[in-house]
Amino acid sequence: MNHTTRRKIPLSWIWIAITSLLCVIFAFASVPGVLAQVRDGGIQASGIADNNQKSRKYIDTFQQVFNFIQRHYVDEVDPNVIFEGAMTGLFNALEDPYSVFMSTKEMNSLSDTTQGSFGGVGLYISKPVGNRPDGKPPYVEVASPIEDTPGWRAGINPGDLILEINGESTDVLTMDEVLARLRGTPGVAVDLLIRRGEKLEFPITLTRAIIEVPTAKYAMIGDIGYLKLITFTPMTASRAADAIKDFQEKNYQSLILDLRNNYGGLLNSAVDISSMFLEGGVVVSTKSRIPSENHVFNAKRNTIVPANIPVIVLINRGSASASEIVAGALKDRNRAYLVGEKSYGKGSVQQVYPLDTAGFKITTARYFTPSDVNIDKIGIPPDRVVNFPTFTDDDAEHLSKLINDNKIPSFVRENPEASAAQIERFAKSLEKEYQLDYTLLKRLIRNEQNRTVIAPVYDLEYDVQLQEAVNIFKNGNFRSLMQNSKTLKELQEEAIMDMAQAS
């Protein structure tokens, strides 16, 4: 969650940092605007300027070093270069991927997102500081693709690594440089090398497009209302209300709320969405060492989904931040059953502060679900785990060969109006040649077809997590499942007990 305030910092506060490598965040997912309330007290309240003697000593020392560099370094140095390096090092020292200095370019990127559209490939990405825990290079990682964008249509998944951009390895690129290569003039192609899992690597060419930040899609699945929230913006609650009104007119009997690959967004929007299902009570609380950052956010008493309408929430590892607030609130309040995969695990609150043309984002609090659990770096486990099929090492090698042979794109180009029988024959021929699962091959063909059209609201034929949610409603055992559902606090306490017994 992010908040924004506009207050300049005296320069004497700036020279606290030591230069280091660039720390990055969800690069395309910086949330614009005032994301909750502006806090009284501004930057001083955040504790940046600690007026004790030790802090004063460091500030003075850094000012002296800054002046020395300006006077004695062999070449003349632009003060802004030193400033940006110092600020980058300051936030890197926090070892918090969500607290970062933002250069002028990155602040402009934030402004582009605020306006709701930009030229790019449609991927929310992150990049670690230094090598990963497993010692591997710090490649760019996909947090989530934006639906109906080039990245999404190409089948890029959360967790995929971008090894190269136009032939350059991303482990040596700063986030600024990554953004400069991925974003830009629409219609220009960008070549990526993708790694999925340990062995599967394949090239993808994406053509930049105008990326309009979407918010919601909806449709009926029989008598089930299906609502997919793509992100949380000021318009999300309004779009969701439109969807629920449509469901009501069509006499829906149950509802599936799809939060998969939803990277988050506005805190207030998450509270508004939760309020549609909860009649008052706690949605989320924020806790900080600063009293002014401690807040409890309650559901508004304007529920539009009656308590007798069963609700299932779909989550996966691309569900983060605001989407986790909604999923956690509905789970802890026993209002919804969760299906899918464990969520991403971002349980912190950020504020954005401008510094002339640059700025920074800093974590000021952590948020807690109604049962008083923080899911940061842990995630929310679903009540029912449903994973998509995983690849064996042999599968990865065969799939890599299929992708590099470019047979599926060639088939779709040559058969734009392919019949179901043609697709089945082609899939069977690929199954025989590449020893891959027939269902997987049909899904890959469908994904390739969807690259050139508006993607369907849902794909019940291949979406095993959605299939499971629909089956739960059809089997009539939703109520009994809800009776056995546990809050996040109960699950946490059970895990602690299990660990104690194991030791």
WODAZI-V196588 format. One record per helix or strand of 2 or more residues. SS is the DSSP state (helix for helix, strand for strand). FROM is the first residue (numbers start at 1). TO is the last residue. If there is no record, write none. Layout:
# WODAZI-V196588
SS;FROM;TO, SS;FROM;TO
This chain:
# WODAZI-V196588
strand;2;5, helix;11;13, helix;42;45, helix;53;72, helix;79;92, strand;100;102, helix;104;114, strand;117;120, strand;123;127, strand;140;145, helix;150;153, strand;161;165, strand;168;169, helix;170;172, helix;175;182, strand;189;196, strand;200;207, strand;209;212, strand;216;221, strand;224;229, helix;236;249, strand;254;258, helix;267;275, strand;282;287, helix;291;293, strand;295;298, strand;310;315, helix;322;332, strand;337;340, strand;348;355, strand;358;368, strand;384;385, helix;393;405, helix;407;414, helix;420;434, helix;438;450, helix;464;475, helix;478;483, helix;488;502
